[in-house]
């Protein structure tokens, strides 16, 4: 919230996005919000009156214009109650014109700003606990148990020539739990699970392949699309016995101990999991972009909401990609090279989809790489 015109007693922060079919400025957007919400619910919910009474903060607008189209974000702090704040948010979302231009506004989320203070208190409690070794009672609430656990050594070690993050029981246990990264190992150790080892990168280490020959392997992955893709690769290279997943949209590193144990208790035999996750699942707009680009030698850049950011020739992709920092997915009709992968990884791109891929020496963690055939395979030709 740094930099926002917040009010001292703010409870909530409204986050909205907008797009306008034309070129407009910040005052135009703010004026449209005030003008089109005025009188909707009487003087008690008039934006100007609420600002005068310090019930809401100043409307903050950030925007940019491309190709005669303006897009941006709107943020607004509120000290009203939850019901009134959501009513106010819905009123802002009803704005459909900015000046004479057609517009669309949608609410992304309403953030409880007090949550940040709660997190700060928890972090400080952990620091105090480490410094003074305060002991928690056995029957304390879950929050205090997590604070106490933060002070205990995590016992993360390394395993194999690749120095993979691991728990201390990987060697001695007849079974292992295979996760994506170090943070996942850290979280499972916190919950008392010690026979855990991480892949440690996009490429499957040879150590993991060898372990799967001798031990029962349970794969425990994030509940998102990236987890689907990693599972597909593991199924092709590792002898997997069981598959467990975090709840949809969640990552293993952020689960509570209860959620971890529930996910592992609900693990599926590998054969059943393979049927469920055999195909790469891509967002419909990625599939649409692949089909649109075939044979064009062009690229489409998508943001985290799968909205198009830019379209440009493949020959300009490596040079101009850094100009579009909001890019989350790159789809292009060309060969995926190591240079492009390195640039995309440095910029924080999550997914690169190309017509084909070179033999890549390095596949950065956090960047998924797919080909057109994996996302939108050509239909089989009739014989």
TIDREN-469888 format. One record per residue (C-alpha): y, z, x. Coordinates in pm, 1 decimal, padded with zeros to 6 digits. Last residue first. Layout:
BEGIN
[marfi [Y; Z; X]] ...
***
This chain:
BEGIN
[marfi [-04216.2; -04443.5; -00622.9]] [marfi [-03931.5; -04263.7; -00791.7]] [marfi [-03680.9; -04122.0; -00546.5]] [marfi [-03669.6; -03745.1; -00501.6]] [marfi [-03335.7; -03593.9; -00594.0]] [marfi [-03098.3; -03535.2; -00299.9]] [marfi [-03074.9; -03172.8; -00201.5]] [marfi [-02761.9; -02975.5; -00299.6]] [marfi [-02723.7; -02659.3; -00091.4]] [marfi [-03009.1; -02694.2; 00158.9]] [marfi [-02973.9; -03071.7; 00183.9]] [marfi [-02599.3; -03042.2; 00244.2]] [marfi [-02661.9; -02816.8; 00542.8]] [marfi [-02609.4; -02444.8; 00576.2]] [marfi [-02453.7; -02205.4; 00830.1]] [marfi [-02379.9; -01841.2; 00746.9]] [marfi [-02117.5; -01656.4; 00951.2]] [marfi [-02136.6; -01275.6; 00961.1]] [marfi [-02315.0; -01262.6; 01295.6]] [marfi [-02225.1; -01560.3; 01513.0]] [marfi [-02486.9; -01834.2; 01565.1]] [marfi [-02486.3; -01923.8; 01933.9]] [marfi [-02668.7; -02208.8; 02106.8]] [marfi [-02644.7; -02440.1; 01808.2]] [marfi [-02874.3; -02741.5; 01799.3]] [marfi [-02642.0; -02958.9; 01591.7]] [marfi [-02620.2; -02928.1; 01214.4]] [marfi [-02616.2; -03180.4; 00930.3]] [marfi [-02399.5; -03275.5; 00630.9]] [marfi [-02208.8; -02955.0; 00676.0]] [marfi [-02171.3; -02619.8; 00500.4]] [marfi [-01993.0; -02336.5; 00684.6]] [marfi [-01986.5; -01990.2; 00526.1]] [marfi [-01803.6; -01661.1; 00591.5]] [marfi [-01488.8; -01777.4; 00774.5]] [marfi [-01334.3; -01489.4; 00969.8]] [marfi [-01099.5; -01703.7; 01182.6]] [marfi [-01296.4; -01636.6; 01502.6]] [marfi [-01619.7; -01733.7; 01326.3]] [marfi [-01472.3; -02063.4; 01204.8]] [marfi [-01348.5; -02154.7; 01553.0]] [marfi [-01685.2; -02070.1; 01713.8]] [marfi [-01878.4; -02265.8; 01448.5]] [marfi [-01646.8; -02565.7; 01492.9]] [marfi [-01703.9; -02568.2; 01868.8]] [marfi [-02081.1; -02521.5; 01828.4]] [marfi [-02096.0; -02833.1; 01612.3]] [marfi [-02178.2; -02878.0; 01243.2]] [marfi [-02209.6; -03254.0; 01188.2]] [marfi [-02003.5; -03420.3; 00917.3]] [marfi [-01919.7; -03437.7; 00547.1]] [marfi [-01745.8; -03102.7; 00518.4]] [marfi [-01762.7; -02772.8; 00330.4]] [marfi [-01577.2; -02476.7; 00486.2]] [marfi [-01592.3; -02142.2; 00304.5]] [marfi [-01367.9; -01833.5; 00336.5]] [marfi [-01034.2; -02002.8; 00411.7]] [marfi [-00733.5; -01773.9; 00370.1]] [marfi [-00626.2; -01845.3; 00729.3]] [marfi [-00550.0; -02210.5; 00655.6]] [marfi [-00356.9; -02322.9; 00966.1]] [marfi [-00653.4; -02224.1; 01189.2]] [marfi [-00856.7; -02506.5; 01023.2]] [marfi [-00608.0; -02772.9; 01139.3]] [marfi [-00746.7; -02867.8; 01480.7]] [marfi [-01117.7; -02827.9; 01406.2]] [marfi [-01086.7; -03012.7; 01074.4]] [marfi [-00869.2; -03307.0; 01178.3]] [marfi [-01154.8; -03555.5; 01236.5]] [marfi [-01322.6; -03432.8; 00918.2]] [marfi [-01029.7; -03566.9; 00716.2]] [marfi [-00850.6; -03311.7; 00496.6]] [marfi [-00875.9; -03123.3; 00169.3]] [marfi [-00703.9; -02786.3; 00132.5]] [marfi [-00725.7; -02441.9; -00025.7]] [marfi [-00972.6; -02520.1; -00304.4]] [marfi [-01069.0; -02214.5; -00509.8]] [marfi [-01403.7; -02056.2; -00427.9]] [marfi [-01265.8; -01705.3; -00496.7]] [marfi [-01292.4; -01620.5; -00124.5]] [marfi [-01091.0; -01933.4; -00041.0]] [marfi [-01231.1; -02286.5; -00021.1]] [marfi [-01166.2; -02558.7; 00238.6]] [marfi [-01278.7; -02914.4; 00156.4]] [marfi [-01365.6; -03158.6; 00434.0]] [marfi [-01372.7; -03537.9; 00453.9]] [marfi [-01604.0; -03800.8; 00603.6]] [marfi [-01638.1; -03945.6; 00249.6]] [marfi [-02014.6; -04021.4; 00233.7]] [marfi [-02108.0; -03702.0; 00052.2]] [marfi [-01788.7; -03508.8; -00022.2]] [marfi [-01806.5; -03477.9; -00402.0]] [marfi [-02170.2; -03366.3; -00405.1]] [marfi [-02101.7; -03101.6; -00143.6]] [marfi [-01784.7; -02984.2; -00321.3]] [marfi [-01969.3; -02946.1; -00652.9]] [marfi [-02245.3; -02745.5; -00483.6]] [marfi [-01978.2; -02521.5; -00330.7]] [marfi [-01808.6; -02490.5; -00670.6]] [marfi [-02140.3; -02393.0; -00830.5]] [marfi [-02183.1; -02103.4; -00583.8]] [marfi [-02491.0; -02150.5; -00368.8]] [marfi [-02836.7; -01999.7; -00412.0]] [marfi [-03072.3; -02113.1; -00138.5]] [marfi [-03413.5; -02151.5; -00297.8]] [marfi [-03720.4; -01936.7; -00233.2]] [marfi [-03566.0; -01610.3; -00347.1]] [marfi [-03777.1; -01516.7; -00649.8]] [marfi [-04094.8; -01687.7; -00528.1]] [marfi [-04056.7; -01532.9; -00184.4]] [marfi [-04005.9; -01190.0; -00337.6]] [marfi [-04342.2; -01216.2; -00515.6]] [marfi [-04524.0; -01315.5; -00197.9]] [marfi [-04342.0; -01051.3; 00006.6]] [marfi [-04457.3; -00764.6; -00213.0]] [marfi [-04156.3; -00610.6; -00387.2]] [marfi [-03961.4; -00295.9; -00296.0]] [marfi [-03863.3; -00062.0; -00578.7]] [marfi [-03918.2; 00260.5; -00382.4]] [marfi [-03705.7; 00115.6; -00103.4]] [marfi [-03416.4; 00051.8; -00341.9]] [marfi [-03444.8; 00398.0; -00498.8]] [marfi [-03453.1; 00563.9; -00155.4]] [marfi [-03140.6; 00378.2; -00046.4]] [marfi [-02956.8; 00445.4; -00373.8]] [marfi [-03023.9; 00819.9; -00345.0]] [marfi [-02910.6; 00822.3; 00017.1]] [marfi [-02583.5; 00660.6; -00086.2]] [marfi [-02534.6; 00291.3; -00015.9]] [marfi [-02246.6; 00154.7; 00194.7]] [marfi [-02444.3; 00021.7; 00494.3]] [marfi [-02701.3; -00146.1; 00269.3]] [marfi [-02434.4; -00369.1; 00116.4]] [marfi [-02355.6; -00393.0; -00254.1]] [marfi [-02290.5; -00693.4; -00479.8]] [marfi [-02625.2; -00667.9; -00657.4]] [marfi [-02804.5; -00338.8; -00576.6]] [marfi [-02940.1; -00326.9; -00219.9]] [marfi [-03260.3; -00522.2; -00171.6]] [marfi [-03619.3; -00439.9; -00077.0]] [marfi [-03881.3; -00689.7; 00043.3]] [marfi [-04239.7; -00611.0; 00146.1]] [marfi [-04501.5; -00748.5; 00386.6]] [marfi [-04295.1; -00984.4; 00603.2]] [marfi [-04464.8; -01175.8; 00883.3]] [marfi [-04149.5; -01320.8; 01042.0]] [marfi [-04021.9; -01676.1; 01095.5]] [marfi [-03997.5; -01859.9; 00762.1]] [marfi [-03967.0; -01551.0; 00543.0]] [marfi [-03698.1; -01420.1; 00776.6]] [marfi [-03488.1; -01734.9; 00727.7]] [marfi [-03508.7; -01711.5; 00347.6]] [marfi [-03427.8; -01341.2; 00358.3]] [marfi [-03118.4; -01411.9; 00568.6]] [marfi [-03000.6; -01662.0; 00307.4]] [marfi [-03053.2; -01426.6; 00015.4]] [marfi [-02877.1; -01144.9; 00202.8]] [marfi [-02578.4; -01372.9; 00253.0]] [marfi [-02578.8; -01434.7; -00122.1]] [marfi [-02543.1; -01063.8; -00196.6]] [marfi [-02755.5; -00752.6; -00245.3]] [marfi [-02769.5; -00659.5; 00122.6]] [marfi [-03111.5; -00655.0; 00288.8]] [marfi [-03413.5; -00426.5; 00341.5]] [marfi [-03714.7; -00614.3; 00487.2]] [marfi [-04030.7; -00402.7; 00489.6]] [marfi [-04265.6; -00485.3; 00775.8]] [marfi [-04612.6; -00335.2; 00825.8]] [marfi [-04671.0; -00336.0; 01198.7]] [marfi [-04855.7; -00536.7; 01463.2]] [marfi [-04770.4; -00902.9; 01403.1]] [marfi [-04428.5; -00813.5; 01255.9]] [marfi [-04333.1; -00644.2; 01581.5]] [marfi [-04378.6; -00973.7; 01768.3]] [marfi [-04140.2; -01162.7; 01537.4]] [marfi [-03887.1; -00880.0; 01558.1]] [marfi [-03894.9; -00885.8; 01938.2]] [marfi [-03845.9; -01264.3; 01933.6]] [marfi [-03504.4; -01207.0; 01777.1]] [marfi [-03420.9; -01387.6; 01447.5]] [marfi [-03090.4; -01570.9; 01499.0]] [marfi [-02801.4; -01454.7; 01278.3]] [marfi [-02746.2; -01130.5; 01467.9]] [marfi [-02865.5; -00774.7; 01531.0]] [marfi [-03193.6; -00803.5; 01343.7]] [marfi [-03178.2; -00429.2; 01295.9]] [marfi [-03453.6; -00167.0; 01335.2]] [marfi [-03559.1; 00124.0; 01113.4]] [marfi [-03842.1; 00374.9; 01162.0]] [marfi [-03608.3; 00676.8; 01139.9]] [marfi [-03527.9; 00719.9; 00769.5]] [marfi [-03364.8; 01063.2; 00734.8]] [marfi [-03074.9; 00962.4; 00510.7]] [marfi [-02823.1; 00946.0; 00794.3]] [marfi [-03077.8; 00739.4; 00984.9]] [marfi [-03067.1; 00487.3; 00699.4]] [marfi [-02686.1; 00467.9; 00722.2]] [marfi [-02676.5; 00414.9; 01098.7]] [marfi [-02943.2; 00146.4; 01084.5]] [marfi [-02732.6; -00036.1; 00821.6]] [marfi [-02421.4; -00003.3; 01040.6]] [marfi [-02616.2; -00152.8; 01333.2]] [marfi [-02702.5; -00472.4; 01148.0]] [marfi [-02927.6; -00670.3; 00911.6]] [marfi [-03216.0; -00438.7; 00824.0]] [marfi [-03592.3; -00431.1; 00901.5]] [marfi [-03785.6; -00124.2; 00793.7]] [marfi [-04084.2; -00056.9; 01016.8]] [marfi [-04446.9; 00045.0; 00966.2]] [marfi [-04717.1; 00196.3; 01185.7]] [marfi [-04455.7; 00436.7; 01329.4]] [marfi [-04460.9; 00528.9; 01698.9]] [marfi [-04245.5; 00248.9; 01842.5]] [marfi [-03988.9; 00230.6; 01563.9]] [marfi [-03958.4; 00609.8; 01542.3]] [marfi [-03630.0; 00665.2; 01730.7]] [marfi [-03416.1; 00445.1; 01503.7]] [marfi [-03298.4; 00102.4; 01607.5]] [marfi [-03007.1; -00117.8; 01720.0]] [marfi [-03161.1; -00416.8; 01902.9]] [marfi [-03135.2; -00414.4; 02283.0]] [marfi [-03246.3; -00781.5; 02305.6]] [marfi [-03513.4; -00677.1; 02558.0]] [marfi [-03673.4; -00456.3; 02294.3]] [marfi [-03539.0; -00154.7; 02107.9]] [marfi [-03211.8; 00035.3; 02120.4]] [marfi [-03127.8; 00388.4; 02014.3]] [marfi [-02938.7; 00532.0; 01720.3]] [marfi [-03004.9; 00907.0; 01704.3]] [marfi [-02735.3; 00954.4; 01439.7]] [marfi [-02617.0; 01287.3; 01576.5]] [marfi [-02509.4; 01522.9; 01299.5]] [marfi [-02138.3; 01562.0; 01220.4]] [marfi [-02134.8; 01294.2; 00948.7]] [marfi [-02429.9; 01465.2; 00779.9]] [marfi [-02211.6; 01767.1; 00705.6]] [marfi [-01952.1; 01545.1; 00534.4]] [marfi [-02226.2; 01369.7; 00338.5]] [marfi [-02366.7; 01703.9; 00223.5]] [marfi [-02014.9; 01806.3; 00116.9]] [marfi [-01987.3; 01498.5; -00107.1]] [marfi [-02335.3; 01545.9; -00250.9]] [marfi [-02261.0; 01895.5; -00382.9]] [marfi [-02367.6; 02210.1; -00205.5]] [marfi [-02716.2; 02357.5; -00263.1]] [marfi [-02823.3; 02397.7; 00097.7]] [marfi [-02487.7; 02557.4; 00199.6]] [marfi [-02284.5; 02358.2; 00446.6]] [marfi [-02233.3; 02479.4; 00803.5]] [marfi [-01894.9; 02446.2; 00974.3]] [marfi [-01930.8; 02325.3; 01329.9]] [marfi [-01564.1; 02390.4; 01418.3]] [marfi [-01466.5; 02053.2; 01561.6]] [marfi [-01724.5; 01829.3; 01390.2]] [marfi [-01657.5; 01994.8; 01054.1]] [marfi [-01284.0; 01959.5; 01094.5]] [marfi [-01318.8; 01588.1; 01166.5]] [marfi [-01548.6; 01539.8; 00867.7]] [marfi [-01301.5; 01722.5; 00644.1]] [marfi [-01024.9; 01494.5; 00768.7]] [marfi [-01225.5; 01186.8; 00669.4]] [marfi [-01298.4; 01337.3; 00326.7]] [marfi [-00930.0; 01415.7; 00270.7]] [marfi [-00833.2; 01061.9; 00369.4]] [marfi [-01089.6; 00924.0; 00126.3]] [marfi [-00941.8; 01133.5; -00154.4]] [marfi [-00593.9; 01010.3; -00065.8]] [marfi [-00709.5; 00648.6; -00078.5]] [marfi [-00870.8; 00716.2; -00417.1]] [marfi [-00535.1; 00832.0; -00549.7]] [marfi [-00420.4; 00471.0; -00543.6]] [marfi [-00657.9; 00386.4; -00831.1]] [marfi [-00664.5; 00007.2; -00805.0]] [marfi [-00639.8; -00228.5; -01101.0]] [marfi [-00814.2; -00556.8; -01024.1]] [marfi [-00777.5; -00933.1; -01013.2]] [marfi [-00547.9; -00971.4; -01314.4]] [marfi [-00484.8; -01333.5; -01406.9]] [marfi [-00167.2; -01535.3; -01440.0]] [marfi [-00148.9; -01905.1; -01531.8]] [marfi [00164.9; -02114.7; -01533.8]] [marfi [00312.5; -02425.1; -01695.2]] [marfi [00657.3; -02502.9; -01559.8]] [marfi [00978.8; -02497.0; -01763.8]] [marfi [01084.0; -02159.1; -01622.4]] [marfi [00761.9; -01988.1; -01521.5]] [marfi [00527.0; -02034.4; -01813.0]] [marfi [00206.0; -01874.2; -01940.3]] [marfi [00268.5; -01499.9; -01902.8]] [marfi [-00012.7; -01325.1; -02093.1]] [marfi [-00151.3; -01169.2; -01772.3]] [marfi [00159.7; -00953.2; -01749.3]] [marfi [00084.7; -00816.4; -02097.0]] [marfi [-00276.4; -00747.9; -01998.6]] [marfi [-00153.5; -00546.5; -01699.1]] [marfi [00078.9; -00342.2; -01922.7]] [marfi [-00209.3; -00266.6; -02158.4]] [marfi [-00420.9; -00168.2; -01855.7]] [marfi [-00145.5; 00068.4; -01740.0]] [marfi [-00110.4; 00216.8; -02089.1]] [marfi [-00483.0; 00295.9; -02108.3]] [marfi [-00498.1; 00440.4; -01756.1]] [marfi [-00194.5; 00665.3; -01788.0]] [marfi [00144.2; 00557.7; -01658.3]] [marfi [00249.0; 00617.5; -01295.6]] [marfi [00231.6; 00245.2; -01218.2]] [marfi [00263.3; 00030.2; -00907.0]] [marfi [00300.0; -00349.4; -00932.0]] [marfi [00156.8; -00631.7; -00726.3]] [marfi [00179.9; -01006.8; -00792.2]] [marfi [00008.8; -01271.8; -00581.7]] [marfi [00065.0; -01637.5; -00506.9]] [marfi [00027.0; -02003.3; -00594.4]] [marfi [00288.0; -02277.4; -00634.2]] [marfi [00194.0; -02642.4; -00687.8]] [marfi [00397.0; -02951.6; -00589.1]] [marfi [00142.5; -03035.8; -00314.4]] [marfi [00155.2; -02689.7; -00159.3]] [marfi [00387.9; -02398.4; -00231.8]] [marfi [00346.9; -02039.3; -00121.5]] [marfi [00389.5; -01706.9; -00296.6]] [marfi [00426.1; -01331.4; -00256.8]] [marfi [00565.2; -01131.1; -00546.7]] [marfi [00633.3; -00754.6; -00564.4]] [marfi [00740.0; -00612.3; -00901.9]] [marfi [00936.8; -00294.4; -00838.5]] [marfi [00766.6; 00030.5; -00931.5]] [marfi [00655.8; 00164.2; -01269.6]] [marfi [00725.2; 00493.0; -01447.5]] [marfi [01038.9; 00556.6; -01243.6]] [marfi [01251.5; 00590.8; -01558.8]] [marfi [01465.4; 00286.6; -01472.7]] [marfi [01147.5; 00092.1; -01392.7]] [marfi [00993.3; 00177.6; -01730.2]] [marfi [01315.4; 00075.1; -01903.4]] [marfi [01314.2; -00262.1; -01730.6]] [marfi [00945.3; -00317.7; -01807.6]] [marfi [00979.3; -00242.8; -02179.9]] [marfi [00675.7; -00036.0; -02278.2]] [marfi [00851.9; 00237.6; -02478.1]] [marfi [01112.1; -00014.4; -02598.5]] [marfi [00864.4; -00191.0; -02829.5]] [marfi [00524.8; -00343.2; -02756.0]] [marfi [00594.1; -00715.4; -02704.2]] [marfi [00971.1; -00673.8; -02686.3]] [marfi [01010.3; -00808.4; -02336.6]] [marfi [00680.9; -00931.8; -02190.9]] [marfi [00785.8; -01297.7; -02162.7]] [marfi [01129.0; -01228.7; -02012.3]] [marfi [01032.1; -00962.9; -01758.0]] [marfi [00733.6; -01157.8; -01628.3]] [marfi [00922.4; -01488.0; -01632.4]] [marfi [01212.2; -01334.8; -01441.6]] [marfi [00975.3; -01205.5; -01172.4]] [marfi [00821.5; -01552.3; -01133.5]] [marfi [01160.0; -01729.3; -01120.3]] [marfi [01296.7; -01467.2; -00878.4]] [marfi [01004.5; -01542.5; -00641.5]] [marfi [01071.7; -01917.3; -00626.9]] [marfi [00922.1; -02211.6; -00815.4]] [marfi [00773.5; -02551.6; -00728.6]] [marfi [00544.6; -02695.7; -00992.7]] [marfi [00222.6; -02640.4; -01186.1]] [marfi [00228.8; -02264.4; -01136.1]] [marfi [-00052.6; -02043.8; -01009.7]] [marfi [-00089.5; -01668.9; -01037.0]] [marfi [-00274.1; -01374.2; -00889.6]] [marfi [-00265.7; -01010.9; -01001.0]] [marfi [-00315.6; -00669.0; -00840.5]] [marfi [-00201.9; -00365.5; -01042.6]] [marfi [-00170.9; -00046.2; -00839.0]] [marfi [-00244.1; 00283.2; -01013.5]] [marfi [-00141.5; 00649.0; -00992.9]] [marfi [00211.7; 00627.6; -00856.0]] [marfi [00398.7; 00959.6; -00849.5]] [marfi [00642.7; 00871.3; -00571.2]] [marfi [00698.3; 00513.6; -00691.7]] [marfi [00583.5; 00223.1; -00478.9]] [marfi [00801.4; -00058.3; -00348.6]] [marfi [00515.7; -00198.7; -00145.5]] [marfi [00535.4; -00216.8; 00235.0]] [marfi [00227.8; -00006.4; 00303.5]] [marfi [00000.0; 00000.0; 00000.0]] 
***
